[in-house]
Amino acid sequence: MFSRKKLERNDAIEQAVASFFNLNSEPKHREAIVALADEKSLEKGKKQVIELSLPFCANSRLDALAAYLTEQMPSLNKSEIKVSYNIPITAAKTTPIPNVKNVIAVSSGKGGVGKSATSVNLAFALMEEGARVGIVDADIYGPSVPIMLGNPEAHPASEDNRTMFPIDVHGVVANSIGYLVDSESAAIWRGPMATKALKQLIYETKWPLLDYLIVDLPPGTGDIHLTLAQQVPLSAAVVVSTPQTIATADAKKGIAMFGKLDVPVLGIVENMSYFQCACGEKSYPFSKGGSAKLAQQFEIPVLGELPLSNAIREHADEGKPIVVFDPGNEASLIYREIAQQVSIKIGAELPQHALVTKHTQGNPELGIPIVNQQ
Ligand SMILES: Nc1ncnc2c1ncn2[C@@H]1O[C@H](COP(=O)(O)OP(=O)(O)OP(=O)(O)O)[C@@H](O)[C@H]1O
């Protein structure tokens, strides 16, 4: 009979992991990282399995993490490092959405700055990093997610004519008003009708277990935003802007609105930041540094700067998200970095839901079963 060695939490490994991911040294930012190891075998440099549980997803950095850990701690040299993700549930002040751990609003003050393109690619980037992700298109008046996902003719199935199943697209599940009614009908909805439609879309969709639900908001700071922030358990928001003053001025209103509604803004995604010609030279058609100034003012980070790129536009127009269809493209790599930062901030920096006990995967009271991931 073989008995499994008892593995103990190993503080030194946890600290090294936290420093690799540049986490703040405050204990609350580290405590969700759990490293289990048999300390005695570590001392002797024996081959063993280290079990690492992270509160965020980081597929693209696992090789670098393993290299960093063995460099910092040569005793890990012969060890196999097994990583799993245990993404926590963050603050839920209002009715939770069954099966959904974290809701991330993607917002912009001004229209046309690339909010939907960012929402869609952020969703796929989080999925590629190892999370279970859904996207809901809250842009009731101009839903563009179905086009960007390449399935504008799709229609969610229903078992009971009351609830619907989201549509699975390349591993992300989605729902949009665009799948349910034609665009002319939705465009004439006003106030209560639009907010009711949005709530139905969110609460009457049977989401599978999701680490993150991305909500692509309409531009501006109107009724829909207020409803969403007050009646849907938003974990955090990401604000998209171009660098030009007219866009950052509107983005500012959005950041201020989330501040008043107590929704943490994780940072700004600067879209159409620069244009890089084939010769390698960069130019700045929409001005330079606008988001950095805004970020400084609100003491939030710029999560990433995306180029004005034909490839981003073509993939969006063709319904083939660039992160999935051209993963090696510079823009895809930037989306992946943004996704990682979003995931790290939610997992290691935001307060977790009070009902979530430490290292608990889910919460039955929230309709989230306790299951083991990966
Ligand atoms: N970085 C980029 N480079 C080139 N084109 C882009 C980029 N980002 C987005 N686009 C294109 O710009 C157009 C507007 O983008 P998108 O629909 O994402 O903006 P939006 O802010 O969601 O707009 P709205 O909310 O007003 O509908 C789309 O055709 C999209 O493909």
The ligand as an SDF file (V2000), in Angstrom:
LIG
                    3D

 31 33  0  0  0  0  0  0  0  0999 V2000
   -7.5480   48.7240  -31.8910 N   0  0  0  0  0  0  0  0  0  0  0  0
   -8.3420   48.7880  -32.9570 C   0  0  0  0  0  0  0  0  0  0  0  0
   -7.8250   48.9840  -34.1960 N   0  0  0  0  0  0  0  0  0  0  0  0
   -8.6340   49.0690  -35.2950 C   0  0  0  0  0  0  0  0  0  0  0  0
   -9.9570   48.9660  -35.2600 N   0  0  0  0  0  0  0  0  0  0  0  0
  -10.5310   48.7690  -34.0430 C   0  0  0  0  0  0  0  0  0  0  0  0
   -9.7620   48.6620  -32.8500 C   0  0  0  0  0  0  0  0  0  0  0  0
  -10.6150   48.4500  -31.8180 N   0  0  0  0  0  0  0  0  0  0  0  0
  -11.8510   48.4340  -32.3340 C   0  0  0  0  0  0  0  0  0  0  0  0
  -11.8090   48.6270  -33.6680 N   0  0  0  0  0  0  0  0  0  0  0  0
  -12.9290   48.7240  -34.6050 C   0  0  0  0  0  0  0  0  0  0  0  0
  -13.6220   49.9420  -34.3350 O   0  0  0  0  0  0  0  0  0  0  0  0
  -15.0230   49.7610  -34.4910 C   0  0  0  0  0  0  0  0  0  0  0  0
  -15.7300   50.1340  -33.1980 C   0  0  0  0  0  0  0  0  0  0  0  0
  -15.3330   49.1740  -32.2170 O   0  0  0  0  0  0  0  0  0  0  0  0
  -16.3250   48.6450  -31.1170 P   0  0  0  0  0  0  0  0  0  0  0  0
  -17.6410   48.2680  -31.7130 O   0  0  0  0  0  0  0  0  0  0  0  0
  -15.6110   47.6510  -30.3090 O   0  0  0  0  0  0  0  0  0  0  0  0
  -16.5090   49.9970  -30.3020 O   0  0  0  0  0  0  0  0  0  0  0  0
  -17.5220   50.3170  -29.1260 P   0  0  0  0  0  0  0  0  0  0  0  0
  -16.7980   51.2590  -28.2420 O   0  0  0  0  0  0  0  0  0  0  0  0
  -18.0330   49.0760  -28.5260 O   0  0  0  0  0  0  0  0  0  0  0  0
  -18.6620   51.0520  -29.8890 O   0  0  0  0  0  0  0  0  0  0  0  0
  -20.2000   51.3050  -29.4590 P   0  0  0  0  0  0  0  0  0  0  0  0
  -20.3400   50.9330  -28.0170 O   0  0  0  0  0  0  0  0  0  0  0  0
  -20.4140   52.7230  -29.7360 O   0  0  0  0  0  0  0  0  0  0  0  0
  -20.9890   50.3770  -30.3300 O   0  0  0  0  0  0  0  0  0  0  0  0
  -15.2380   48.3090  -34.8920 C   0  0  0  0  0  0  0  0  0  0  0  0
  -15.3330   48.2290  -36.2880 O   0  0  0  0  0  0  0  0  0  0  0  0
  -13.9700   47.6170  -34.4230 C   0  0  0  0  0  0  0  0  0  0  0  0
  -13.6410   46.4920  -35.1930 O   0  0  0  0  0  0  0  0  0  0  0  0
  1  2  1  0
  2  3  1  0
  2  7  2  0
  3  4  2  0
  4  5  1  0
  5  6  2  0
  6  7  1  0
  6 10  1  0
  7  8  1  0
  8  9  2  0
  9 10  1  0
 10 11  1  0
 11 12  1  0
 11 30  1  0
 12 13  1  0
 13 14  1  0
 13 28  1  0
 14 15  1  0
 15 16  1  0
 16 17  2  0
 16 18  1  0
 16 19  1  0
 19 20  1  0
 20 21  2  0
 20 22  1  0
 20 23  1  0
 23 24  1  0
 24 25  2  0
 24 26  1  0
 24 27  1  0
 28 29  1  0
 28 30  1  0
 30 31  1  0
M  END
$$$$
